[in-house]
Amino acid sequence: MLVKGLCNKKIGIAATRRAEQIATLVQKNNAIPAIFSIQGEQVLDEAICVENISALLSESFDLIILTTGIGVESLERVAQNQNCDADFIQKLGRTTLAVRGSKTLYWLKKHAISPTFISQDGTMEDLISTLAHADEQGKRIYIQAYNPDDAWLQAALEHLGYSVYLAKPYYYRQPEAEILTALQAAIIDQSLDAVIFTSKKQVQNLFQSLSNEEQKQVVAAFHKSVLAAAVGKVTAQELKNYHIQNVFYPTKPKMGRMVIEMNRYYEQHVVS
């Protein structure tokens, strides 16, 4: 049985990974998907990864922070190529770990590794707050950083008194300009009913190439008839950082749940 809430709604999808899966979920609910992949291509920095692995295995760290599943998988892959993956897993297993994100936790579970500190809401802010009250200050920390957050994370941890080694195994290229422009225009013209964002990087890419006036037009559209939808709290907060007040996100950060709860949202709200 089709849910009426999303019926005939045109839903923009800003994701790159799993964009087709999201589009299928949208179609199954009788809505019309439009993919605008603005994440940008993920690039593994092989040389930096080799340096990061070498530092992790040869130096002493009191705490290791893992921030993304993709990041730790990238480090593992390079460790395998360097024939030191067993040493990599062992080092993680015997060092105090702090993590955020369900994918990171899933990766650790596969390797039977249990972290000491976990972000309760999936945000780095929560994890930093936890570490601020832990008896770890003044110690040496290895952090697998996420490209858009590396400077902020390093500054926040150093402010708490940590000595920080920043590992940056991957980065994102800028998205294709034509696709980015097309999504920006579709939002401003309000030809979409909603836009689904699956990462904060997509939100940053949407806004950072716009003038102040164009940013205001995008925000105004989101405050009128275009629904800003985020897969989870981290992405939702980034939308709010750009002054978008009405942000939809599901009770749990899952794609299927997001679409189901979007149905309910539209059933319960009259959108012009």
Long-range contacts (C-beta under 8 A, 24 or more apart in sequence): 2-29, 2-30, 3-29, 3-30, 3-260, 3-263, 3-264, 3-267, 4-263, 4-267, 5-29, 5-262, 5-263, 5-264, 5-265, 5-266, 5-267, 5-268, 6-30, 6-31, 6-259, 6-262, 6-263, 6-266, 7-31, 8-32, 9-193, 9-194, 9-266, 10-34, 10-191, 10-192, 10-193, 10-194, 11-192, 11-193, 11-194, 11-195, 11-196, 12-36, 12-183, 12-186, 12-187, 12-192, 12-194, 12-195, 12-196, 13-37, 13-195, 13-196, 14-38, 14-39, 14-183, 14-195, 14-196, 14-197, 14-198, 14-202, 14-206, 15-39, 15-196, 15-197, 15-198, 15-199, 15-202, 16-40, 16-41, 17-198, 18-198, 18-255, 21-255, 22-196, 22-198, 22-255, 22-259, 25-255, 25-256, 25-259, 26-259, 29-259, 29-263, 31-193, 34-186, 34-192, 36-179, 36-180, 36-182, 36-183, 36-186, 36-195, 37-175, 37-176, 37-179, 38-175, 38-179, 38-180, 38-183, 38-202, 38-205, 38-206, 39-172, 39-175, 39-198, 39-199, 39-201, 39-202, 39-205, 40-172, 40-173, 40-174, 40-175, 40-201, 40-205, 41-172, 41-173, 42-70, 42-170, 42-171, 42-172, 43-170, 43-171, 43-172, 43-173, 44-74, 44-77, 44-78, 44-169, 44-170, 45-168, 45-169, 45-170, 45-171, 46-78, 48-167, 48-168, 48-169, 49-74, 49-75, 49-78, 49-169, 50-78, 50-82, 52-78, 52-144, 52-167, 52-168, 52-169, 53-78, 53-79, 53-82, 53-84, 53-88, 55-142, 55-165, 55-167, 56-88, 56-91, 56-142, 56-167, 57-84, 57-87, 57-88, 57-91, 59-140, 59-165, 60-140, 61-95, 61-140, 61-141, 61-142, 61-165, 62-95, 62-96, 62-136, 62-139, 62-140, 62-141, 63-95, 63-96, 63-97, 63-98, 63-131, 63-136, 63-139, 63-140, 63-141, 63-142, 63-162, 64-91, 64-92, 64-95, 64-96, 64-97, 64-98, 64-141, 64-142, 64-143, 64-144, 65-97, 65-98, 65-99, 65-127, 65-141, 65-142, 65-143, 65-144, 66-97, 66-98, 66-99, 66-100, 66-104, 66-108, 66-115, 66-144, 67-99, 67-100, 67-101, 67-104, 67-124, 67-143, 67-144, 67-145, 67-146, 67-149, 67-153, 68-101, 68-103, 68-104, 68-144, 68-146, 69-101, 69-102, 69-103, 69-104, 69-106, 69-107, 70-103, 70-170, 71-104, 71-144, 71-145, 71-146, 71-167, 71-169, 71-170, 72-104, 72-107, 72-108, 72-144, 73-107, 74-169, 74-170, 75-144, 75-167, 75-169, 76-107, 78-169, 89-113, 96-136, 98-127, 98-130, 98-131, 99-127, 100-124, 100-126, 100-127, 102-253, 121-233, 122-232, 122-233, 122-234, 122-253, 123-233, 123-234, 123-237, 124-149, 124-153, 124-234, 128-153, 128-156, 128-157, 128-160, 131-157, 131-160, 131-162, 132-160, 136-162, 137-161, 137-162, 138-162, 138-163, 139-163, 140-165, 141-165, 142-167, 143-167, 144-169, 147-171, 147-172, 147-201, 148-200, 148-201, 148-204, 172-201, 174-205, 175-205, 177-209, 180-205, 180-206, 180-209, 184-209, 184-210, 184-214, 184-218, 187-218, 187-221, 187-222, 187-226, 188-214, 188-217, 188-218, 188-221, 189-221, 190-221, 190-224, 190-225, 190-226, 192-226, 193-225, 193-226, 193-227, 193-271, 194-226, 194-227, 194-228, 194-229, 194-248, 194-262, 195-226, 195-227, 195-228, 195-229, 196-229, 196-230, 196-231, 196-258, 197-228, 197-229, 197-230, 197-231, 197-235, 197-239, 198-230, 198-231, 198-235, 198-255, 199-231, 199-234, 199-235, 200-234, 200-235, 200-237, 200-238, 202-235, 203-235, 203-238, 203-239, 203-241, 203-242, 204-238, 207-242, 215-242, 219-243, 219-244, 222-246, 224-272, 225-271, 225-272, 227-262, 227-265, 227-271, 229-258, 229-262, 231-255, 231-258
